[in-house]
Amino acid sequence: MPRTNRVCPRFSDAEWTLLQRAADRAELAPGGYTAAAALAAAASTDPSAAVADYRRGIQELMESNRQLGAVGNNLNQLTHFLNAGGQPATDLRHLLHRIEASITAVDEAVAWMVRR
């Protein structure tokens, strides 16, 4: 659906710095972050809680992303081991499938949070 209505909020330098940091952490542009936070608050019966829930959701997704990065590091070590002639454990395919499913789930959660 096209977005034709516009609001142009103004921020002090300190507020703008906070907004930019939050947007960076959420991996969104400041305008997109502002719109997402405003819509989450507007759609809720408790706007303050909605903004806090949104921010907590973003933080949890970022933590999931960090943990998946650590898994990726372990996979690089495993690849090095296998390339050096090591033999894979029998559960390796199952583990790789679970990792792929986890990455997909985080990607879907991020997309859902952005669309809210």
Secondary structure as a PSIPRED ss2 file (coil, helix, strand):
# PSIPRED VFORMAT (PSIPRED V4.0)

   1 M C   1.000  0.000  0.000
   2 P C   1.000  0.000  0.000
   3 R C   1.000  0.000  0.000
   4 T C   1.000  0.000  0.000
   5 N C   1.000  0.000  0.000
   6 R C   1.000  0.000  0.000
   7 V C   1.000  0.000  0.000
   8 C C   1.000  0.000  0.000
   9 P C   1.000  0.000  0.000
  10 R C   1.000  0.000  0.000
  11 F C   1.000  0.000  0.000
  12 S C   1.000  0.000  0.000
  13 D H   0.000  1.000  0.000
  14 A H   0.000  1.000  0.000
  15 E H   0.000  1.000  0.000
  16 W H   0.000  1.000  0.000
  17 T H   0.000  1.000  0.000
  18 L H   0.000  1.000  0.000
  19 L H   0.000  1.000  0.000
  20 Q H   0.000  1.000  0.000
  21 R H   0.000  1.000  0.000
  22 A H   0.000  1.000  0.000
  23 A H   0.000  1.000  0.000
  24 D H   0.000  1.000  0.000
  25 R H   0.000  1.000  0.000
  26 A C   1.000  0.000  0.000
  27 E C   1.000  0.000  0.000
  28 L C   1.000  0.000  0.000
  29 A C   1.000  0.000  0.000
  30 P H   0.000  1.000  0.000
  31 G H   0.000  1.000  0.000
  32 G H   0.000  1.000  0.000
  33 Y H   0.000  1.000  0.000
  34 T H   0.000  1.000  0.000
  35 A H   0.000  1.000  0.000
  36 A H   0.000  1.000  0.000
  37 A H   0.000  1.000  0.000
  38 A H   0.000  1.000  0.000
  39 L H   0.000  1.000  0.000
  40 A H   0.000  1.000  0.000
  41 A H   0.000  1.000  0.000
  42 A H   0.000  1.000  0.000
  43 A C   1.000  0.000  0.000
  44 S C   1.000  0.000  0.000
  45 T C   1.000  0.000  0.000
  46 D C   1.000  0.000  0.000
  47 P H   0.000  1.000  0.000
  48 S H   0.000  1.000  0.000
  49 A H   0.000  1.000  0.000
  50 A H   0.000  1.000  0.000
  51 V H   0.000  1.000  0.000
  52 A H   0.000  1.000  0.000
  53 D H   0.000  1.000  0.000
  54 Y H   0.000  1.000  0.000
  55 R H   0.000  1.000  0.000
  56 R H   0.000  1.000  0.000
  57 G H   0.000  1.000  0.000
  58 I H   0.000  1.000  0.000
  59 Q H   0.000  1.000  0.000
  60 E H   0.000  1.000  0.000
  61 L H   0.000  1.000  0.000
  62 M H   0.000  1.000  0.000
  63 E H   0.000  1.000  0.000
  64 S H   0.000  1.000  0.000
  65 N H   0.000  1.000  0.000
  66 R H   0.000  1.000  0.000
  67 Q H   0.000  1.000  0.000
  68 L H   0.000  1.000  0.000
  69 G H   0.000  1.000  0.000
  70 A H   0.000  1.000  0.000
  71 V H   0.000  1.000  0.000
  72 G H   0.000  1.000  0.000
  73 N H   0.000  1.000  0.000
  74 N H   0.000  1.000  0.000
  75 L H   0.000  1.000  0.000
  76 N H   0.000  1.000  0.000
  77 Q H   0.000  1.000  0.000
  78 L H   0.000  1.000  0.000
  79 T H   0.000  1.000  0.000
  80 H H   0.000  1.000  0.000
  81 F H   0.000  1.000  0.000
  82 L H   0.000  1.000  0.000
  83 N H   0.000  1.000  0.000
  84 A C   1.000  0.000  0.000
  85 G C   1.000  0.000  0.000
  86 G C   1.000  0.000  0.000
  87 Q C   1.000  0.000  0.000
  88 P C   1.000  0.000  0.000
  89 A C   1.000  0.000  0.000
  90 T C   1.000  0.000  0.000
  91 D C   1.000  0.000  0.000
  92 L H   0.000  1.000  0.000
  93 R H   0.000  1.000  0.000
  94 H H   0.000  1.000  0.000
  95 L H   0.000  1.000  0.000
  96 L H   0.000  1.000  0.000
  97 H H   0.000  1.000  0.000
  98 R H   0.000  1.000  0.000
  99 I H   0.000  1.000  0.000
 100 E H   0.000  1.000  0.000
 101 A H   0.000  1.000  0.000
 102 S H   0.000  1.000  0.000
 103 I H   0.000  1.000  0.000
 104 T H   0.000  1.000  0.000
 105 A H   0.000  1.000  0.000
 106 V H   0.000  1.000  0.000
 107 D H   0.000  1.000  0.000
 108 E H   0.000  1.000  0.000
 109 A H   0.000  1.000  0.000
 110 V H   0.000  1.000  0.000
 111 A H   0.000  1.000  0.000
 112 W H   0.000  1.000  0.000
 113 M H   0.000  1.000  0.000
 114 V H   0.000  1.000  0.000
 115 R H   0.000  1.000  0.000
 116 R C   1.000  0.000  0.000
